[in-house]
Amino acid sequence: MSTTEIKLYDFFRKELKLDDNSAKVFTEILYDSIETNSAKSMLLYKSELQTDLKKMEMQLRIEIKDTKTEMIKWFFAFFMTMALMILGLYASILLK
């Protein structure tokens, strides 16, 4: 028995004036019930958290993909601008 169970047992036996066996059974039932409910709650929150994390992961992947596409567009535009500038410089040197 844990200290919590012992305290509950003492409370039920002394304050509620239950006999030893009834206090012990009542304490075990109450403790098992609380433990079961907390385990169910943990499983529920865990599954909800996993679902939320998967949604966030998918959103992040989509944002990264969109950002990657935008960066490629900007790099291409910058490359084309630089290529035109270099060609313009060569043309101005050759035409003089």
Distance bins in CASP14 RR format, pairs under 12 A and 6 or more apart:
PFRMAT RR
TARGET T0000
AUTHOR 0000-0000-0000
RMODE 2
METHOD distances of the structure
MODEL  1
1 7 0 0 0 0 1 0 0 0 0 0 0
1 8 0 0 0 0 1 0 0 0 0 0 0
1 9 1 0 0 1 0 0 0 0 0 0 0
1 10 0 0 0 0 0 1 0 0 0 0 0
1 23 0 0 0 0 0 1 0 0 0 0 0
1 24 0 0 0 0 1 0 0 0 0 0 0
1 27 0 0 0 0 1 0 0 0 0 0 0
1 28 0 0 0 0 1 0 0 0 0 0 0
1 31 0 0 0 0 1 0 0 0 0 0 0
2 8 0 0 0 0 1 0 0 0 0 0 0
2 9 0 0 0 0 0 1 0 0 0 0 0
2 27 0 0 0 0 0 1 0 0 0 0 0
2 28 0 0 0 0 0 1 0 0 0 0 0
2 31 0 0 0 0 1 0 0 0 0 0 0
2 34 0 0 0 0 0 1 0 0 0 0 0
2 35 0 0 0 0 0 1 0 0 0 0 0
3 9 0 0 0 0 0 1 0 0 0 0 0
3 10 0 0 0 0 0 1 0 0 0 0 0
3 31 0 0 0 0 0 1 0 0 0 0 0
4 10 0 0 0 0 0 1 0 0 0 0 0
4 11 0 0 0 0 0 1 0 0 0 0 0
4 27 0 0 0 0 1 0 0 0 0 0 0
4 28 0 0 0 0 0 1 0 0 0 0 0
4 30 0 0 0 0 0 1 0 0 0 0 0
4 31 1 0 0 1 0 0 0 0 0 0 0
4 34 0 0 0 0 1 0 0 0 0 0 0
4 35 0 0 0 0 0 1 0 0 0 0 0
5 11 0 0 0 0 0 1 0 0 0 0 0
5 12 0 0 0 0 0 1 0 0 0 0 0
5 23 0 0 0 0 0 1 0 0 0 0 0
5 24 0 0 0 0 1 0 0 0 0 0 0
5 25 0 0 0 0 0 1 0 0 0 0 0
5 26 0 0 0 0 0 1 0 0 0 0 0
5 27 1 0 1 0 0 0 0 0 0 0 0
5 28 1 0 0 1 0 0 0 0 0 0 0
5 29 0 0 0 0 0 1 0 0 0 0 0
5 30 0 0 0 0 1 0 0 0 0 0 0
5 31 1 0 1 0 0 0 0 0 0 0 0
5 32 0 0 0 0 0 1 0 0 0 0 0
5 34 0 0 0 0 0 1 0 0 0 0 0
5 35 0 0 0 0 0 1 0 0 0 0 0
6 12 0 0 0 0 0 1 0 0 0 0 0
6 13 0 0 0 0 0 1 0 0 0 0 0
6 23 0 0 0 0 0 1 0 0 0 0 0
6 24 0 0 0 0 0 1 0 0 0 0 0
6 27 0 0 0 0 1 0 0 0 0 0 0
6 28 0 0 0 0 0 1 0 0 0 0 0
6 31 0 0 0 0 0 1 0 0 0 0 0
7 13 0 0 0 0 0 1 0 0 0 0 0
7 14 0 0 0 0 0 1 0 0 0 0 0
7 15 0 0 0 0 0 1 0 0 0 0 0
7 23 0 0 0 0 0 1 0 0 0 0 0
7 27 0 0 0 0 1 0 0 0 0 0 0
7 30 0 0 0 0 0 1 0 0 0 0 0
7 31 0 0 0 0 0 1 0 0 0 0 0
8 14 0 0 0 0 0 1 0 0 0 0 0
8 15 0 0 0 0 0 1 0 0 0 0 0
8 16 0 0 0 0 0 1 0 0 0 0 0
8 18 0 0 0 0 0 1 0 0 0 0 0
8 23 0 0 0 0 1 0 0 0 0 0 0
8 24 0 0 0 0 1 0 0 0 0 0 0
8 25 0 0 0 0 0 1 0 0 0 0 0
8 26 0 0 0 0 1 0 0 0 0 0 0
8 27 1 0 1 0 0 0 0 0 0 0 0
8 28 0 0 0 0 1 0 0 0 0 0 0
8 29 0 0 0 0 0 1 0 0 0 0 0
8 30 1 0 0 1 0 0 0 0 0 0 0
8 31 1 0 0 1 0 0 0 0 0 0 0
8 32 0 0 0 0 0 1 0 0 0 0 0
8 33 0 0 0 0 0 1 0 0 0 0 0
8 34 0 0 0 0 1 0 0 0 0 0 0
9 15 0 0 0 0 0 1 0 0 0 0 0
9 16 0 0 0 0 0 1 0 0 0 0 0
9 18 0 0 0 0 1 0 0 0 0 0 0
9 19 0 0 0 0 0 1 0 0 0 0 0
9 20 0 0 0 0 1 0 0 0 0 0 0
9 21 0 0 0 0 0 1 0 0 0 0 0
9 22 0 0 0 0 0 1 0 0 0 0 0
9 23 1 0 1 0 0 0 0 0 0 0 0
9 24 1 0 0 1 0 0 0 0 0 0 0
9 25 0 0 0 0 1 0 0 0 0 0 0
9 26 0 0 0 0 1 0 0 0 0 0 0
9 27 1 0 1 0 0 0 0 0 0 0 0
9 28 0 0 0 0 1 0 0 0 0 0 0
9 29 0 0 0 0 0 1 0 0 0 0 0
9 30 0 0 0 0 1 0 0 0 0 0 0
9 31 0 0 0 0 1 0 0 0 0 0 0
10 16 0 0 0 0 0 1 0 0 0 0 0
10 18 0 0 0 0 0 1 0 0 0 0 0
10 20 0 0 0 0 0 1 0 0 0 0 0
10 23 0 0 0 0 1 0 0 0 0 0 0
10 24 0 0 0 0 0 1 0 0 0 0 0
10 27 0 0 0 0 1 0 0 0 0 0 0
11 17 0 0 0 0 0 1 0 0 0 0 0
11 18 0 0 0 0 1 0 0 0 0 0 0
11 23 0 0 0 0 1 0 0 0 0 0 0
11 26 0 0 0 0 0 1 0 0 0 0 0
11 27 0 0 0 0 1 0 0 0 0 0 0
11 30 0 0 0 0 0 1 0 0 0 0 0
12 18 1 0 1 0 0 0 0 0 0 0 0
12 19 0 0 0 0 1 0 0 0 0 0 0
12 20 0 0 0 0 1 0 0 0 0 0 0
12 21 0 0 0 0 0 1 0 0 0 0 0
12 22 1 0 0 1 0 0 0 0 0 0 0
12 23 1 1 0 0 0 0 0 0 0 0 0
12 24 0 0 0 0 1 0 0 0 0 0 0
12 25 0 0 0 0 1 0 0 0 0 0 0
12 26 1 0 1 0 0 0 0 0 0 0 0
12 27 1 0 0 1 0 0 0 0 0 0 0
12 28 0 0 0 0 0 1 0 0 0 0 0
12 29 0 0 0 0 0 1 0 0 0 0 0
12 30 0 0 0 0 1 0 0 0 0 0 0
12 31 0 0 0 0 0 1 0 0 0 0 0
13 19 1 0 0 1 0 0 0 0 0 0 0
13 20 1 0 0 1 0 0 0 0 0 0 0
13 21 0 0 0 0 1 0 0 0 0 0 0
13 22 0 0 0 0 1 0 0 0 0 0 0
13 23 1 0 1 0 0 0 0 0 0 0 0
13 24 0 0 0 0 1 0 0 0 0 0 0
13 25 0 0 0 0 0 1 0 0 0 0 0
13 26 0 0 0 0 1 0 0 0 0 0 0
13 27 0 0 0 0 1 0 0 0 0 0 0
14 20 0 0 0 0 0 1 0 0 0 0 0
14 23 0 0 0 0 1 0 0 0 0 0 0
15 23 0 0 0 0 0 1 0 0 0 0 0
16 22 0 0 0 0 1 0 0 0 0 0 0
16 23 1 0 0 1 0 0 0 0 0 0 0
16 26 0 0 0 0 1 0 0 0 0 0 0
16 27 0 0 0 0 0 1 0 0 0 0 0
16 30 0 0 0 0 0 1 0 0 0 0 0
17 23 0 0 0 0 1 0 0 0 0 0 0
18 24 0 0 0 0 1 0 0 0 0 0 0
18 25 0 0 0 0 1 0 0 0 0 0 0
18 26 1 0 0 1 0 0 0 0 0 0 0
18 27 0 0 0 0 1 0 0 0 0 0 0
19 25 0 0 0 0 1 0 0 0 0 0 0
19 26 0 0 0 0 0 1 0 0 0 0 0
20 26 0 0 0 0 0 1 0 0 0 0 0
20 27 0 0 0 0 0 1 0 0 0 0 0
21 27 0 0 0 0 0 1 0 0 0 0 0
21 28 0 0 0 0 0 1 0 0 0 0 0
22 28 0 0 0 0 0 1 0 0 0 0 0
22 29 0 0 0 0 0 1 0 0 0 0 0
23 29 0 0 0 0 0 1 0 0 0 0 0
23 30 0 0 0 0 0 1 0 0 0 0 0
24 30 0 0 0 0 0 1 0 0 0 0 0
24 31 0 0 0 0 0 1 0 0 0 0 0
25 31 0 0 0 0 0 1 0 0 0 0 0
25 32 0 0 0 0 0 1 0 0 0 0 0
26 32 0 0 0 0 0 1 0 0 0 0 0
26 33 0 0 0 0 0 1 0 0 0 0 0
27 33 0 0 0 0 0 1 0 0 0 0 0
27 34 0 0 0 0 0 1 0 0 0 0 0
28 34 0 0 0 0 0 1 0 0 0 0 0
28 35 0 0 0 0 0 1 0 0 0 0 0
29 35 0 0 0 0 0 1 0 0 0 0 0
29 36 0 0 0 0 0 1 0 0 0 0 0
30 36 0 0 0 0 0 1 0 0 0 0 0
30 37 0 0 0 0 0 1 0 0 0 0 0
31 37 0 0 0 0 0 1 0 0 0 0 0
31 38 0 0 0 0 0 1 0 0 0 0 0
32 38 0 0 0 0 0 1 0 0 0 0 0
32 39 0 0 0 0 0 1 0 0 0 0 0
33 39 0 0 0 0 0 1 0 0 0 0 0
33 40 0 0 0 0 0 1 0 0 0 0 0
34 40 0 0 0 0 0 1 0 0 0 0 0
34 41 0 0 0 0 0 1 0 0 0 0 0
35 41 0 0 0 0 0 1 0 0 0 0 0
35 42 0 0 0 0 0 1 0 0 0 0 0
36 42 0 0 0 0 0 1 0 0 0 0 0
36 43 0 0 0 0 0 1 0 0 0 0 0
37 43 0 0 0 0 0 1 0 0 0 0 0
37 44 0 0 0 0 0 1 0 0 0 0 0
38 44 0 0 0 0 0 1 0 0 0 0 0
38 45 0 0 0 0 0 1 0 0 0 0 0
39 45 0 0 0 0 0 1 0 0 0 0 0
39 46 0 0 0 0 0 1 0 0 0 0 0
40 46 0 0 0 0 0 1 0 0 0 0 0
40 47 0 0 0 0 0 1 0 0 0 0 0
41 47 0 0 0 0 0 1 0 0 0 0 0
41 48 0 0 0 0 0 1 0 0 0 0 0
42 48 0 0 0 0 0 1 0 0 0 0 0
42 49 0 0 0 0 0 1 0 0 0 0 0
43 49 0 0 0 0 0 1 0 0 0 0 0
43 50 0 0 0 0 0 1 0 0 0 0 0
44 50 0 0 0 0 0 1 0 0 0 0 0
44 51 0 0 0 0 0 1 0 0 0 0 0
45 51 0 0 0 0 0 1 0 0 0 0 0
45 52 0 0 0 0 0 1 0 0 0 0 0
46 52 0 0 0 0 0 1 0 0 0 0 0
46 53 0 0 0 0 0 1 0 0 0 0 0
47 53 0 0 0 0 0 1 0 0 0 0 0
47 54 0 0 0 0 0 1 0 0 0 0 0
48 54 0 0 0 0 0 1 0 0 0 0 0
48 55 0 0 0 0 0 1 0 0 0 0 0
49 55 0 0 0 0 0 1 0 0 0 0 0
49 56 0 0 0 0 0 1 0 0 0 0 0
50 56 0 0 0 0 0 1 0 0 0 0 0
50 57 0 0 0 0 0 1 0 0 0 0 0
51 57 0 0 0 0 0 1 0 0 0 0 0
51 58 0 0 0 0 0 1 0 0 0 0 0
52 58 0 0 0 0 0 1 0 0 0 0 0
52 59 0 0 0 0 0 1 0 0 0 0 0
53 59 0 0 0 0 0 1 0 0 0 0 0
53 60 0 0 0 0 0 1 0 0 0 0 0
54 60 0 0 0 0 0 1 0 0 0 0 0
54 61 0 0 0 0 0 1 0 0 0 0 0
55 61 0 0 0 0 0 1 0 0 0 0 0
55 62 0 0 0 0 0 1 0 0 0 0 0
56 62 0 0 0 0 0 1 0 0 0 0 0
56 63 0 0 0 0 0 1 0 0 0 0 0
57 63 0 0 0 0 0 1 0 0 0 0 0
57 64 0 0 0 0 0 1 0 0 0 0 0
58 64 0 0 0 0 0 1 0 0 0 0 0
58 65 0 0 0 0 0 1 0 0 0 0 0
59 65 0 0 0 0 0 1 0 0 0 0 0
59 66 0 0 0 0 0 1 0 0 0 0 0
60 66 0 0 0 0 0 1 0 0 0 0 0
60 67 0 0 0 0 0 1 0 0 0 0 0
61 67 0 0 0 0 0 1 0 0 0 0 0
61 68 0 0 0 0 0 1 0 0 0 0 0
62 68 0 0 0 0 0 1 0 0 0 0 0
62 69 0 0 0 0 0 1 0 0 0 0 0
63 69 0 0 0 0 0 1 0 0 0 0 0
63 70 0 0 0 0 0 1 0 0 0 0 0
64 70 0 0 0 0 0 1 0 0 0 0 0
64 71 0 0 0 0 0 1 0 0 0 0 0
65 71 0 0 0 0 0 1 0 0 0 0 0
65 72 0 0 0 0 0 1 0 0 0 0 0
66 72 0 0 0 0 0 1 0 0 0 0 0
66 73 0 0 0 0 0 1 0 0 0 0 0
67 73 0 0 0 0 0 1 0 0 0 0 0
67 74 0 0 0 0 0 1 0 0 0 0 0
68 74 0 0 0 0 0 1 0 0 0 0 0
68 75 0 0 0 0 0 1 0 0 0 0 0
69 75 0 0 0 0 0 1 0 0 0 0 0
69 76 0 0 0 0 0 1 0 0 0 0 0
70 76 0 0 0 0 0 1 0 0 0 0 0
70 77 0 0 0 0 0 1 0 0 0 0 0
71 77 0 0 0 0 0 1 0 0 0 0 0
71 78 0 0 0 0 0 1 0 0 0 0 0
72 78 0 0 0 0 0 1 0 0 0 0 0
72 79 0 0 0 0 0 1 0 0 0 0 0
73 79 0 0 0 0 0 1 0 0 0 0 0
73 80 0 0 0 0 0 1 0 0 0 0 0
74 80 0 0 0 0 0 1 0 0 0 0 0
74 81 0 0 0 0 0 1 0 0 0 0 0
75 81 0 0 0 0 0 1 0 0 0 0 0
75 82 0 0 0 0 0 1 0 0 0 0 0
76 82 0 0 0 0 0 1 0 0 0 0 0
76 83 0 0 0 0 0 1 0 0 0 0 0
77 83 0 0 0 0 0 1 0 0 0 0 0
77 84 0 0 0 0 0 1 0 0 0 0 0
78 84 0 0 0 0 0 1 0 0 0 0 0
78 85 0 0 0 0 0 1 0 0 0 0 0
79 85 0 0 0 0 0 1 0 0 0 0 0
79 86 0 0 0 0 0 1 0 0 0 0 0
80 86 0 0 0 0 0 1 0 0 0 0 0
80 87 0 0 0 0 0 1 0 0 0 0 0
81 87 0 0 0 0 0 1 0 0 0 0 0
81 88 0 0 0 0 0 1 0 0 0 0 0
82 88 0 0 0 0 0 1 0 0 0 0 0
82 89 0 0 0 0 0 1 0 0 0 0 0
83 89 0 0 0 0 0 1 0 0 0 0 0
83 90 0 0 0 0 0 1 0 0 0 0 0
84 90 0 0 0 0 0 1 0 0 0 0 0
84 91 0 0 0 0 0 1 0 0 0 0 0
85 91 0 0 0 0 0 1 0 0 0 0 0
85 92 0 0 0 0 0 1 0 0 0 0 0
86 92 0 0 0 0 0 1 0 0 0 0 0
86 93 0 0 0 0 0 1 0 0 0 0 0
87 93 0 0 0 0 0 1 0 0 0 0 0
87 94 0 0 0 0 0 1 0 0 0 0 0
87 95 0 0 0 0 0 1 0 0 0 0 0
88 94 0 0 0 0 1 0 0 0 0 0 0
88 95 0 0 0 0 1 0 0 0 0 0 0
89 95 0 0 0 0 0 1 0 0 0 0 0
89 96 0 0 0 0 0 1 0 0 0 0 0
90 96 0 0 0 0 0 1 0 0 0 0 0
END
